[in-house]
């Protein structure tokens, strides 16, 4: 690799980083490259299972902290169908 190619690569990376920095500073872009783990006190959201009923309708079983939510999705929106406290059998199941 020649010095001209290395210089061109560094210029492109510098322009890219500068552009992202400028967009972030103006508030047009948000960057969060870190994957955060949930603290014991924060709610945690997890899809336990889903069932596709039609191409546009589905039912999702979601765990949020200590609650289990059954949510229906359709083109018209999202509906909460059932909400219960999570039991030990539901908390151990982790499928999608």
C-alpha positions in Angstrom: 0.0 0.0 0.0 1.5 3.3 -1.1 1.6 6.5 1.0 -0.9 8.1 -1.4 -3.5 5.4 -0.7 -2.9 5.6 3.0 -3.3 9.3 2.9 -6.5 9.0 0.9 -8.0 6.5 3.4 -7.1 8.7 6.3 -8.7 11.7 4.6 -11.9 9.8 4.0 -12.1 8.6 7.6 -11.3 12.1 8.8 -14.1 13.7 6.7 -16.5 10.9 7.8 -15.7 11.5 11.5 -15.9 15.3 11.1 -19.2 15.0 9.4 -20.7 12.8 12.1 -19.3 15.1 14.8 -20.9 18.1 13.1 -24.2 16.4 12.7 -24.2 15.2 16.3 -23.3 18.7 17.5 -26.3 20.2 15.6 -28.5 17.5 17.1 -29.4 15.9 13.8 -27.8 12.6 14.6 -27.6 10.6 17.9 -24.9 8.0 18.3 -25.0 5.3 20.9 -22.5 2.5 20.1 -22.4 1.1 23.6 -24.7 -1.7 24.5 -26.0 -1.0 28.0 -27.0 -3.6 30.4 -30.1 -2.9 32.5 -29.6 -2.1 36.1 -31.7 -4.0 38.7 -34.0 -1.0 39.2 -34.6 -0.2 35.5 -37.4 -1.9 33.4 -36.2 -4.5 30.9 -38.0 -5.2 27.7 -37.9 -8.6 26.1 -39.9 -10.4 23.4 -40.8 -13.8 24.7 -42.8 -15.1 21.8 -44.8 -14.0 18.8 -47.5 -15.5 16.6 -48.2 -14.2 13.0 -51.9 -14.4 12.4 -52.0 -12.8 8.9 -49.4 -10.9 6.9 -50.6 -7.7 8.7 -51.7 -9.0 12.1 -49.6 -10.6 14.9 -49.7 -11.2 18.6 -46.6 -10.6 20.7 -45.8 -11.8 24.2 -43.5 -9.3 25.9 -41.8 -9.3 29.3 -41.1 -5.9 30.8 -39.4 -6.1 34.2 -41.8 -8.2 36.3 -44.8 -8.0 34.0 -45.9 -10.0 31.0 -47.8 -8.2 28.2 -49.8 -9.7 25.4 -49.9 -7.2 22.6 -51.9 -7.3 19.3 -50.4 -5.5 16.3 -52.4 -4.6 13.2 -52.3 -1.9 10.5 -54.7 0.1 12.7 -52.3 0.2 15.7 -51.2 -1.7 18.7 -53.6 -3.0 21.4 -52.8 -4.3 24.9 -54.7 -7.6 25.2 -53.6 -8.8 28.6 -51.1 -7.8 31.4 -50.0 -10.1 34.2 -47.2 -10.5 36.7 -44.5 -12.7 35.4 -44.2 -16.2 36.9 -41.0 -18.3 37.1 -41.9 -20.4 34.0 -42.3 -17.3 31.8 -39.1 -15.6 33.0 -37.0 -18.6 32.0 -38.4 -19.0 28.5 -36.4 -16.9 26.0 -37.6 -17.7 22.4 -38.6 -15.5 19.5 
